[in-house]
């Protein structure tokens, strides 16, 4: 079955730097068709392909996780920091625009905690390699929810 609008696609993927440094790898399932569940350049390359198709694409920072936004870097007093969260952990907060934002704890120095709301790979050009392992029609519920459910997708 070819990959078209509203198909559920499962991929094995590997993300590396352009120099070949491994950054991430795994299996993911996404709903094909512009739902924002996969990098648009990768989704365009997969359009019309089938199980077994493999590709490797270079993605600019804008095509991957975006440019770094220094407005998403902030510090908070350690006294306001929830107990049990350590460097490498995440906190949910609000962006300057009042939207829900995930912040990564990058450093705790004295009475100050340094947070970064950028994706850890923001600002980096990447190489995305993938192989299609499954394609099926999406369910009406998946289409309504705009993402794949079940294995490697979103669980309810």
Secondary structure as UniProt FT lines:
FT   TURN            5..6
FT   STRAND          7..17
FT   TURN            18..19
FT   STRAND          22..31
FT   TURN            32..34
FT   HELIX           40..46
FT   TURN            47..48
FT   TURN            51..52
FT   STRAND          54..59
FT   HELIX           61..63
FT   TURN            64..65
FT   HELIX           70..72
FT   STRAND          73..77
FT   HELIX           78..80
FT   TURN            83..84
FT   TURN            87..88
FT   STRAND          90..94
FT   TURN            96..97
FT   STRAND          100..109
FT   TURN            110..111
FT   STRAND          112..116
FT   TURN            120..123
FT   STRAND          126..137
FT   HELIX           140..145
FT   TURN            151..152
//
